[in-house]
Amino acid sequence: MGDASKEAVAKQLKALNDAYSTNSANAGIHWVFNVVKVTRTKGPDMCDQQNEAIMKAKLRKGDKNALNLYITDLSACGLLGYSSWPWDLRKKGLIMDGVVIHYDTLPGGQYRPYNLGRTGIHEIGHWLGLYHTFQNGET
């Protein structure tokens, strides 16, 4: 349980690249995401901040420009996913940087209607510094 197939990861990557290429080119921004490495491991869930820190310290790869996407079971905390913000780097450090999503939110997962890859797209938006439209007094 909680393991993401190569096919599911590939579908998530396609959904991510499709979503971020739609309008970003019109703004002169070109985002392309690719998989550099997939590491499969067993460990405690990331619902607990101490467990999250342990797992991320063990698994983190790359510098601040490298998106680390952690696909795990978030059932214990009832979340679809969560993300660090770019400005968290100074306060929390590189180890805590990244995006965590529930494995069943990947395309084809069991969390209908959240199984189209949009949770990853949404949380990666936060990692890039994008707010919800309703944040900061905006409507």
DSSP file with accessible surface (Angstrom, degrees, kcal/mol):
  #  RESIDUE AA STRUCTURE BP1 BP2  ACC     N-H-->O    O-->H-N    N-H-->O    O-->H-N    TCO  KAPPA ALPHA  PHI   PSI    X-CA   Y-CA   Z-CA
    1    1 A M              0   0  194      0, 0.0    72,-0.1     0, 0.0     3,-0.1   0.000 360.0 360.0 360.0 136.0    0.0    0.0    0.0
    2    2 A G        +     0   0   18      1,-0.3     2,-0.3    70,-0.1   101,-0.0   0.345 360.0 131.3  95.2  -6.1    1.3    3.5   -0.8
    3    3 A D        -     0   0  112     37,-0.0     2,-0.5    69,-0.0    -1,-0.3  -0.639  49.4-141.7 -83.4 136.0    3.6    2.5   -3.6
    4    4 A A        -     0   0   11     -2,-0.3    67,-0.0    67,-0.2   100,-0.0  -0.867  15.5-132.7 -99.6 126.4    3.3    4.5   -6.8
    5    5 A S     >  -     0   0   61     -2,-0.5     4,-2.4     1,-0.1     5,-0.2  -0.274  22.0-113.0 -70.5 160.4    3.7    2.6  -10.1
    6    6 A K  H  > S+     0   0  174      1,-0.2     4,-2.5     2,-0.2     5,-0.2   0.891 120.0  53.7 -58.5 -38.8    5.9    3.8  -12.9
    7    7 A E  H  > S+     0   0  124      2,-0.2     4,-2.5     1,-0.2    -1,-0.2   0.920 107.9  48.4 -63.6 -44.2    2.8    4.4  -14.9
    8    8 A A  H  > S+     0   0   14      2,-0.2     4,-2.3     1,-0.2    -2,-0.2   0.910 112.1  49.1 -65.0 -40.3    1.1    6.5  -12.2
    9    9 A V  H  X S+     0   0   25     -4,-2.4     4,-2.5     2,-0.2    -2,-0.2   0.928 111.5  49.6 -64.0 -42.4    4.3    8.6  -11.8
   10   10 A A  H  X S+     0   0   57     -4,-2.5     4,-2.3     1,-0.2    -2,-0.2   0.907 111.3  48.9 -63.8 -40.5    4.5    9.1  -15.6
   11   11 A K  H  X S+     0   0   98     -4,-2.5     4,-2.5     2,-0.2    -1,-0.2   0.885 110.7  50.8 -67.2 -37.6    0.8   10.1  -15.7
   12   12 A Q  H  X S+     0   0    4     -4,-2.3     4,-2.6     2,-0.2    -2,-0.2   0.926 109.9  50.4 -64.9 -42.1    1.3   12.6  -12.8
   13   13 A L  H  X S+     0   0   44     -4,-2.5     4,-2.8     2,-0.2     5,-0.2   0.923 110.9  48.7 -62.0 -42.4    4.3   14.1  -14.6
   14   14 A K  H  X S+     0   0  128     -4,-2.3     4,-2.9     2,-0.2     5,-0.2   0.936 111.5  49.3 -63.5 -45.2    2.2   14.5  -17.8
   15   15 A A  H  X S+     0   0   22     -4,-2.5     4,-2.4     2,-0.2    -2,-0.2   0.919 112.8  48.8 -59.9 -41.6   -0.6   16.1  -15.9
   16   16 A L  H  X S+     0   0    7     -4,-2.6     4,-2.4     2,-0.2    -2,-0.2   0.950 113.8  43.8 -64.2 -49.9    1.9   18.5  -14.2
   17   17 A N  H  X S+     0   0   35     -4,-2.8     4,-1.1     1,-0.2    -2,-0.2   0.900 114.0  51.1 -66.2 -37.5    3.6   19.5  -17.4
   18   18 A D  H  X S+     0   0   76     -4,-2.9     4,-1.0    -5,-0.2     3,-0.4   0.935 112.2  47.3 -63.1 -44.6    0.2   19.9  -19.3
   19   19 A A  H  < S+     0   0   39     -4,-2.4     4,-0.5    -5,-0.2     3,-0.3   0.906 115.1  43.5 -65.6 -42.7   -1.1   22.1  -16.5
   20   20 A Y  H  < S+     0   0   24     -4,-2.4    11,-0.4     1,-0.2     4,-0.3   0.588 112.2  52.6 -86.0  -6.0    1.9   24.4  -16.2
   21   21 A S  H  X S+     0   0   60     -4,-1.1     4,-0.7    -3,-0.4    -1,-0.2   0.647  88.7  83.4 -97.2 -14.3    2.4   24.8  -19.9
   22   22 A T  T  < S-     0   0   90     -4,-1.0     4,-0.1    -3,-0.3    -2,-0.1   0.934 115.4  -3.5 -56.4 -58.5   -1.1   25.9  -20.7
   23   23 A N  T  > S+     0   0  113     -4,-0.5     4,-0.7     2,-0.1     3,-0.3   0.543 113.7  84.1-114.6 -11.7   -0.9   29.6  -19.9
   24   24 A S  T >4>S+     0   0   16     -4,-0.3     5,-2.6     1,-0.2     3,-0.9   0.867  85.8  59.4 -65.7 -33.0    2.6   30.1  -18.6
   25   25 A A  G ><5S+     0   0   64     -4,-0.7     3,-1.6     1,-0.3    -1,-0.2   0.886  99.7  57.8 -62.9 -35.3    4.0   30.4  -22.2
   26   26 A N  G 345S+     0   0  139     -3,-0.3    -1,-0.3     1,-0.3    -2,-0.2   0.779 107.1  48.6 -64.1 -25.6    1.8   33.4  -22.7
   27   27 A A  G <<5S-     0   0   72     -3,-0.9    -1,-0.3    -4,-0.7    -2,-0.2   0.371 122.1-106.7 -93.9   2.9    3.4   35.0  -19.7
   28   28 A G  T < 5S+     0   0   72     -3,-1.6     2,-0.4     1,-0.3    -3,-0.2   0.693  81.2 126.7  79.4  18.6    6.9   34.2  -21.0
   29   29 A I      < -     0   0   70     -5,-2.6     2,-0.5    -6,-0.1    -1,-0.3  -0.912  39.9-167.8-110.9 136.1    7.4   31.5  -18.3
   30   30 A H        +     0   0  151     -2,-0.4     2,-0.5    -3,-0.1    -9,-0.1  -0.902   8.2 178.2-128.6 101.5    8.5   28.0  -19.4
   31   31 A W        +     0   0   79     -2,-0.5     2,-0.4   -11,-0.4    -6,-0.1  -0.902   1.6 175.2-102.5 131.0    8.2   25.3  -16.7
   32   32 A V        -     0   0   90     -2,-0.5     2,-0.4     2,-0.0    -2,-0.0  -0.993  11.1-161.8-133.8 126.3    9.1   21.8  -17.5
   33   33 A F        +     0   0   25     -2,-0.4     2,-0.3   -20,-0.2   -16,-0.1  -0.855  13.6 172.4-106.3 141.3    9.2   19.1  -14.9
   34   34 A N        -     0   0  112     -2,-0.4     2,-0.6   -17,-0.0    -2,-0.0  -0.973  35.5-107.8-143.3 160.1   11.0   15.8  -15.3
   35   35 A V        +     0   0   71     -2,-0.3     3,-0.1     1,-0.2    -2,-0.0  -0.794  31.8 172.3 -89.8 122.2   11.8   12.8  -13.1
   36   36 A V        -     0   0  135     -2,-0.6     2,-0.3     1,-0.4    -1,-0.2   0.836  69.3  -8.9 -93.3 -43.4   15.4   12.6  -12.2
   37   37 A K        -     0   0  141      2,-0.0     2,-0.5    24,-0.0    -1,-0.4  -0.984  53.0-149.8-156.9 142.9   15.2    9.7   -9.7
   38   38 A V        -     0   0   71     -2,-0.3     2,-0.5    -3,-0.1    -3,-0.0  -0.976  16.0-168.8-114.0 125.0   12.6    7.7   -8.0
   39   39 A T        -     0   0   67     -2,-0.5     2,-0.5     2,-0.0    -2,-0.0  -0.971   4.7-159.4-115.2 125.0   13.5    6.3   -4.5
   40   40 A R        +     0   0  119     -2,-0.5     2,-0.3   -37,-0.0   -37,-0.0  -0.898  24.9 153.2-105.6 130.7   11.2    3.7   -2.9
   41   41 A T        -     0   0   61     -2,-0.5     2,-0.4     2,-0.0    -2,-0.0  -0.968  37.6-126.6-149.6 162.6   11.5    3.3    0.8
   42   42 A K        +     0   0  194     -2,-0.3    -2,-0.0     0, 0.0     0, 0.0  -0.911  47.2 123.5-112.4 143.3    9.4    2.2    3.8
   43   43 A G        -     0   0   50     -2,-0.4     3,-0.1     0, 0.0    -2,-0.0  -0.977  59.2 -49.7-176.1-177.3    9.1    4.4    6.8
   44   44 A P        -     0   0   58      0, 0.0    11,-0.1     0, 0.0     0, 0.0  -0.250  67.0 -90.5 -69.3 159.5    6.7    6.2    9.1
   45   45 A D    >   -     0   0   60      1,-0.1     3,-0.6    27,-0.1    29,-0.1  -0.258  28.0-127.2 -68.2 159.9    3.9    8.3    7.7
   46   46 A M  T 3  S+     0   0    8     27,-0.4    -1,-0.1     1,-0.2     6,-0.1   0.202  87.3  97.1 -96.2  17.7    4.6   12.0    7.2
   47   47 A a  T 3  S+     0   0   40     26,-0.2     2,-0.5     4,-0.1    -1,-0.2   0.770  75.1  69.3 -73.7 -26.3    1.6   13.2    9.1
   48   48 A D  S <> S-     0   0   75     -3,-0.6     4,-2.8     1,-0.1     5,-0.2  -0.818  83.1-139.1 -93.1 130.2    3.8   13.7   12.2
   49   49 A Q  H  > S+     0   0  155     -2,-0.5     4,-2.3     1,-0.2     5,-0.2   0.855 102.8  51.3 -61.6 -34.5    6.3   16.5   11.8
   50   50 A Q  H  > S+     0   0  140      2,-0.2     4,-2.2     1,-0.2    -1,-0.2   0.934 112.1  46.0 -68.5 -43.7    9.1   14.6   13.4
   51   51 A N  H  > S+     0   0   43      2,-0.2     4,-2.7     1,-0.2     5,-0.2   0.906 111.2  53.7 -62.7 -41.0    8.6   11.6   11.1
   52   52 A E  H  X S+     0   0   21     -4,-2.8     4,-2.9     1,-0.2     5,-0.3   0.937 108.9  48.6 -58.6 -45.7    8.4   14.0    8.1
   53   53 A A  H  X S+     0   0   38     -4,-2.3     4,-2.3     1,-0.2    -1,-0.2   0.907 111.9  49.3 -62.7 -40.5   11.7   15.5    9.1
   54   54 A I  H  X S+     0   0   93     -4,-2.2     4,-1.7     2,-0.2    -1,-0.2   0.943 114.5  44.0 -63.4 -48.2   13.3   12.1    9.4
   55   55 A M  H  X S+     0   0   14     -4,-2.7     4,-2.1     1,-0.2     5,-0.2   0.921 114.7  48.1 -66.6 -43.5   12.0   10.9    6.1
   56   56 A K  H  X S+     0   0    3     -4,-2.9     4,-2.8    -5,-0.2    -1,-0.2   0.890 109.4  53.2 -66.1 -36.8   12.9   14.1    4.2
   57   57 A A  H  < S+     0   0   61     -4,-2.3    -1,-0.2    -5,-0.3    -2,-0.2   0.888 113.3  45.0 -63.7 -34.9   16.4   14.1    5.7
   58   58 A K  H  < S+     0   0  120     -4,-1.7    -2,-0.2    -5,-0.2    -1,-0.2   0.858 125.3  30.1 -74.2 -35.2   16.9   10.6    4.4
   59   59 A L  H  < S+     0   0   27     -4,-2.1    -2,-0.2    -5,-0.1    -3,-0.2   0.658  82.0 123.1-104.8 -20.4   15.4   11.2    1.0
   60   60 A R     <  -     0   0   24     -4,-2.8     2,-0.3    -5,-0.2    35,-0.1  -0.152  35.3-178.8 -54.0 134.1   16.1   14.8    0.0
   61   61 A K        +     0   0  107      5,-0.1     5,-0.1     2,-0.1    -2,-0.0  -0.983  37.8   8.5-132.7 145.4   18.0   15.3   -3.3
   62   62 A G  S    S-     0   0   55     -2,-0.3     2,-0.1     3,-0.1     6,-0.0  -0.109  81.1 -66.6  86.1-179.6   19.2   18.4   -5.1
   63   63 A D    >   -     0   0   89      4,-0.0     3,-2.0     1,-0.0    -2,-0.1  -0.137  68.2 -68.6 -96.7-164.8   19.4   22.1   -4.3
   64   64 A K  T 3  S+     0   0  132      1,-0.3    25,-0.0    -2,-0.1    -2,-0.0   0.688 131.2  58.3 -65.6 -16.7   16.6   24.6   -3.8
   65   65 A N  T 3  S+     0   0  125      2,-0.1     2,-0.7     1,-0.0    -1,-0.3   0.503  86.6  92.8 -88.8  -4.4   15.7   24.4   -7.4
   66   66 A A  S <  S-     0   0   30     -3,-2.0     2,-0.6    -5,-0.1    -5,-0.1  -0.818  71.3-142.2 -95.2 116.8   15.0   20.7   -7.3
   67   67 A L        -     0   0   46     -2,-0.7     2,-0.6    31,-0.1    -2,-0.1  -0.673  12.0-160.2 -75.5 121.7   11.4   19.8   -6.6
   68   68 A N        -     0   0   19     -2,-0.6    31,-2.4    -6,-0.0     2,-0.6  -0.935   6.1-164.9-103.1 116.3   11.3   16.8   -4.3
   69   69 A L  E     -a   99   0A  57     -2,-0.6     2,-0.6    29,-0.2    31,-0.2  -0.926   1.8-160.6-106.0 116.8    7.8   15.2   -4.5
   70   70 A Y  E     -a  100   0A  18     29,-3.5    31,-2.7    -2,-0.6     2,-0.6  -0.885   2.2-165.0-101.8 118.5    7.1   12.7   -1.8
   71   71 A I  E     +a  101   0A  47     -2,-0.6     2,-0.2    29,-0.2    31,-0.2  -0.927  33.1 131.9-106.9 116.8    4.3   10.3   -2.6
   72   72 A T  E     -a  102   0A  29     29,-2.5    31,-2.4    -2,-0.6     2,-0.7  -0.787  61.2 -72.6-150.0-174.8    3.0    8.6    0.5
   73   73 A D        +     0   0   43     -2,-0.2   -27,-0.4    29,-0.2   -26,-0.2  -0.867  39.0 170.5 -96.4 114.5    0.0    7.6    2.6
   74   74 A L    >>> +     0   0    0     -2,-0.7     5,-1.3     5,-0.2     3,-1.1   0.120  42.8 114.4-107.3  19.0   -1.6   10.6    4.3
   75   75 A S  G >45 +     0   0   58      1,-0.3     3,-0.8     2,-0.2    -1,-0.1   0.869  68.3  62.6 -58.4 -37.3   -4.7    8.8    5.5
   76   76 A A  G 345S+     0   0   80      1,-0.3    -1,-0.3    -3,-0.2    -2,-0.1   0.790 113.1  34.3 -63.0 -27.5   -3.7    9.2    9.1
   77   77 A a  G <45S-     0   0   47     -3,-1.1    -1,-0.3     2,-0.1    -2,-0.2   0.422 105.7-124.1-108.8   1.0   -4.0   13.0    8.9
   78   78 A G  T <<5 +     0   0   67     -4,-0.8     2,-0.3    -3,-0.8    -3,-0.2   0.773  63.0 136.9  67.2  28.0   -6.8   13.1    6.4
   79   79 A L      < -     0   0   76     -5,-1.3    -1,-0.2     1,-0.1    -5,-0.2  -0.801  51.5-156.5-108.8 150.1   -4.9   15.2    3.8
   80   80 A L  S    S-     0   0   53      1,-0.4    22,-2.9    -2,-0.3     2,-0.3   0.772  76.0 -47.9 -84.7 -33.6   -4.6   15.0    0.1
   81   81 A G  E     -B  101   0A  10     20,-0.3    -1,-0.4    -7,-0.1     2,-0.3  -0.967  48.8-152.7 177.6 171.7   -1.3   16.8    0.2
   82   82 A Y  E     -B  100   0A  47     18,-2.6    18,-2.9    -2,-0.3     2,-0.3  -0.971  10.0-156.2-159.0 165.6    0.7   19.8    1.4
   83   83 A S  E     -B   99   0A  21     -2,-0.3    16,-0.2    16,-0.2     2,-0.2  -0.975  18.6-119.4-144.5 155.1    3.7   21.8    0.4
   84   84 A S        -     0   0    9     14,-2.1    13,-0.1    -2,-0.3     3,-0.0  -0.526  34.1-123.6 -83.6 162.2    6.5   24.1    1.6
   85   85 A W    >   -     0   0   50     -2,-0.2     3,-1.9     1,-0.1     4,-0.4  -0.784  20.3-115.8-102.0 152.9    6.6   27.7    0.4
   86   86 A P  T >  S+     0   0   47      0, 0.0     3,-1.3     0, 0.0     4,-0.2   0.881 116.3  55.5 -56.5 -35.6    9.7   29.1   -1.3
   87   87 A W  T 3> S+     0   0  122      1,-0.3     4,-0.5     2,-0.1     3,-0.5   0.561  89.6  76.2 -78.2  -5.8   10.2   31.5    1.5
   88   88 A D  H <>>S+     0   0   17     -3,-1.9     4,-3.6     1,-0.2     5,-0.7   0.650  73.3  84.0 -72.9 -16.2   10.2   28.7    4.1
   89   89 A L  H <>5S+     0   0   45     -3,-1.3     4,-1.5    -4,-0.4    -1,-0.2   0.893  89.3  48.1 -56.0 -43.6   13.8   27.8    3.0
   90   90 A R  H  45S+     0   0  243     -3,-0.5    -1,-0.2    -4,-0.2    -2,-0.2   0.898 122.1  33.9 -63.6 -41.9   15.3   30.4    5.3
   91   91 A K  H  <5S+     0   0  162     -4,-0.5    -2,-0.2     1,-0.1    -1,-0.2   0.901 132.9  24.7 -82.4 -45.0   13.3   29.4    8.3
   92   92 A K  H  <5S-     0   0  113     -4,-3.6     4,-0.5     1,-0.1    -3,-0.2   0.604 101.4-132.0-100.3 -17.4   12.9   25.6    7.9
   93   93 A G    ><< -     0   0   29     -4,-1.5     3,-0.6    -5,-0.7     4,-0.3   0.023  33.5 -67.2  85.8 167.1   16.0   24.8    5.7
   94   94 A L  G >  S+     0   0   64      1,-0.2     3,-1.4     2,-0.2    -1,-0.2   0.824 122.3  67.6 -63.9 -34.3   16.4   22.8    2.5
   95   95 A I  G 3  S+     0   0   73      1,-0.3    -1,-0.2    -3,-0.1    -2,-0.1   0.888 102.2  45.8 -58.0 -38.5   15.5   19.4    4.2
   96   96 A M  G <  S+     0   0   40     -3,-0.6    -1,-0.3    -4,-0.5    -2,-0.2   0.499  89.7 111.2 -87.2   0.3   11.9   20.4    4.8
   97   97 A D    <   +     0   0    5     -3,-1.4     2,-0.2    -4,-0.3    -3,-0.0  -0.440  51.6  61.0 -71.9 143.3   11.5   21.8    1.3
   98   98 A G  S    S-     0   0    0     -2,-0.1   -14,-2.1   -31,-0.1     2,-0.4  -0.777  75.9 -74.3 136.6-175.8    9.2   19.9   -1.1
   99   99 A V  E     -aB  69  83A   0    -31,-2.4   -29,-3.5    -2,-0.2     2,-0.4  -0.967  29.2-162.3-124.7 136.9    5.7   18.6   -1.8
  100  100 A V  E     +aB  70  82A   0    -18,-2.9   -18,-2.6    -2,-0.4     2,-0.3  -0.980  15.3 174.0-120.8 127.3    3.9   15.7   -0.1
  101  101 A I  E     -aB  71  81A   0    -31,-2.7   -29,-2.5    -2,-0.4     2,-0.3  -0.961  36.3-105.3-132.7 152.7    0.9   14.1   -1.7
  102  102 A H  E >   -a   72   0A   0    -22,-2.9     3,-2.2    -2,-0.3     4,-0.3  -0.567  30.0-128.3 -72.1 137.0   -1.3   11.0   -1.0
  103  103 A Y  G >  S+     0   0   33    -31,-2.4     3,-1.3     1,-0.3    -1,-0.1   0.796 105.7  62.6 -59.8 -28.3   -0.5    8.2   -3.4
  104  104 A D  G 3  S+     0   0   23    -32,-0.3     7,-1.6     1,-0.3    -1,-0.3   0.469  90.2  68.5 -81.1   1.9   -4.2    7.8   -4.2
  105  105 A T  G <  S+     0   0    0     -3,-2.2    12,-1.6   -25,-0.2    14,-0.4   0.506  77.6 103.6 -92.8  -4.5   -4.4   11.3   -5.7
  106  106 A L  S X  S-     0   0    4     -3,-1.3     3,-2.8    -4,-0.3     5,-0.2  -0.368  96.8 -74.7 -68.0 154.2   -2.2   10.3   -8.6
  107  107 A P  T 3  S+     0   0   22      0, 0.0     9,-0.2     0, 0.0    -1,-0.2  -0.289 125.3  18.4 -52.5 126.9   -4.0    9.7  -11.9
  108  108 A G  T 3  S+     0   0   56      7,-1.9     8,-0.1     1,-0.2     4,-0.1   0.386  96.2 136.8  90.4  -1.7   -5.9    6.5  -11.6
  109  109 A G    <   -     0   0    9     -3,-2.8    -1,-0.2     6,-0.3    -5,-0.1  -0.020  66.8-107.1 -69.6-178.9   -5.7    6.4   -7.8
  110  110 A Q  S    S+     0   0  125      1,-0.2     2,-1.8     4,-0.1    -5,-0.1   0.550  91.6  95.6 -90.6  -8.9   -8.7    5.5   -5.5
  111  111 A Y  S >  S-     0   0   71     -7,-1.6     3,-2.3    -5,-0.2    -1,-0.2  -0.430  75.2-144.3 -86.1  68.8   -9.5    9.0   -4.2
  112  112 A R  T 3  S+     0   0  172     -2,-1.8    -2,-0.0     1,-0.3    -7,-0.0  -0.507  78.5  16.2 -69.0 136.4  -12.2    9.9   -6.6
  113  113 A P  T 3  S+     0   0   91      0, 0.0    -1,-0.3     0, 0.0     3,-0.2  -0.890 126.1  58.8 -91.9  16.7  -12.7   12.7   -7.7
  114  114 A Y  S <  S+     0   0  130     -3,-2.3     3,-0.4     1,-0.2     5,-0.3   0.122  79.4  94.4 -92.9  21.3   -9.2   13.7   -6.5
  115  115 A N        +     0   0   18      1,-0.2    -7,-1.9    -6,-0.1    -6,-0.3  -0.117  55.7  88.7-107.6  37.1   -7.4   11.0   -8.6
  116  116 A L  S    S-     0   0   87     -9,-0.2    -1,-0.2    -3,-0.2   -10,-0.1   0.292 104.6-101.8-113.6   4.3   -6.6   13.1  -11.7
  117  117 A G  S  > S+     0   0    0    -12,-1.6     4,-1.7    -3,-0.4   -11,-0.1   0.450  89.0 120.2  90.7   0.9   -3.2   14.4  -10.6
  118  118 A R  H  >  +     0   0  169      1,-0.2     4,-2.9     2,-0.2     5,-0.2   0.759  64.8  62.7 -75.3 -23.5   -4.6   17.8   -9.6
  119  119 A T  H  > S+     0   0   13    -14,-0.4     4,-2.9    -5,-0.3     5,-0.3   0.945 106.3  46.1 -63.9 -44.9   -3.5   17.6   -6.0
  120  120 A G  H  > S+     0   0    0    -15,-0.3     4,-2.5     2,-0.2     5,-0.2   0.926 113.4  49.3 -60.3 -44.0    0.1   17.4   -7.2
  121  121 A I  H  X S+     0   0   31     -4,-1.7     4,-1.7     2,-0.2    -2,-0.2   0.942 113.6  47.0 -59.7 -47.1   -0.5   20.3   -9.5
  122  122 A H  H  X S+     0   0   81     -4,-2.9     4,-1.4     2,-0.2    -2,-0.2   0.942 114.8  44.0 -60.7 -52.4   -2.1   22.3   -6.8
  123  123 A E  H  X S+     0   0   23     -4,-2.9     4,-2.0     1,-0.2    -1,-0.2   0.872 110.5  54.6 -67.9 -34.9    0.6   21.7   -4.1
  124  124 A I  H  X S+     0   0    0     -4,-2.5     4,-2.0    -5,-0.3    -1,-0.2   0.870 101.6  60.6 -67.2 -31.0    3.4   22.3   -6.6
  125  125 A G  H  <>S+     0   0    4     -4,-1.7     5,-3.0    -5,-0.2     4,-0.4   0.925 105.0  47.6 -58.4 -43.4    1.8   25.6   -7.3
  126  126 A H  H ><5S+     0   0   15     -4,-1.4     3,-1.6     3,-0.2    -2,-0.2   0.919 107.8  55.2 -63.5 -40.8    2.3   26.5   -3.6
  127  127 A W  H 3<5S+     0   0   26     -4,-2.0    -1,-0.2     1,-0.3    -2,-0.2   0.857 107.4  50.8 -60.8 -31.5    5.9   25.3   -3.8
  128  128 A L  T 3<5S-     0   0   46     -4,-2.0    -1,-0.3    -5,-0.1    -2,-0.2   0.538 129.3 -99.8 -81.8  -8.5    6.4   27.7   -6.7
  129  129 A G  T < 5S+     0   0   20     -3,-1.6     2,-0.4    -4,-0.4    -3,-0.2   0.554  72.7 145.3 102.8  11.4    4.9   30.5   -4.6
  130  130 A L      < -     0   0   86     -5,-3.0    -1,-0.3    -6,-0.2     2,-0.2  -0.686  32.7-153.4 -87.0 131.6    1.3   30.6   -5.9
  131  131 A Y        -     0   0  107     -2,-0.4     2,-0.1     1,-0.1    -1,-0.0  -0.488  28.8 -92.3 -88.9 168.3   -1.4   31.4   -3.4
  132  132 A H    >   -     0   0   57     -2,-0.2     3,-1.5     1,-0.1     6,-0.2  -0.476  41.3-112.6 -68.9 155.5   -5.1   30.4   -3.5
  133  133 A T  T 3  S+     0   0  119      1,-0.3    -1,-0.1    -2,-0.1    -2,-0.0   0.772 117.0  53.2 -63.8 -23.9   -7.2   33.1   -5.3
  134  134 A F  T >  S+     0   0  140      3,-0.1     3,-0.5     5,-0.1    -1,-0.3   0.457  87.9 104.8 -92.8  -0.6   -8.9   33.8   -1.9
  135  135 A Q  G X  S+     0   0   54     -3,-1.5     3,-1.3     1,-0.2    -4,-0.1  -0.452  75.0  22.0 -80.7 155.8   -5.7   34.4    0.1
  136  136 A N  G 3  S-     0   0  112      1,-0.3    -1,-0.2    -2,-0.1     3,-0.1   0.829 133.2 -59.2  61.2  34.7   -4.4   37.8    1.2
  137  137 A G  G <  S+     0   0   75     -3,-0.5    -1,-0.3     1,-0.2     2,-0.2   0.528 101.0 135.2  79.3   3.0   -7.7   39.5    1.0
  138  138 A E    <         0   0  126     -3,-1.3    -1,-0.2    -6,-0.2    -6,-0.0  -0.596 360.0 360.0 -84.3 148.1   -8.1   38.7   -2.8
  139  139 A T              0   0  174     -2,-0.2    -5,-0.1    -3,-0.1    -4,-0.0  -0.870 360.0 360.0-129.8 360.0  -11.5   37.5   -4.0
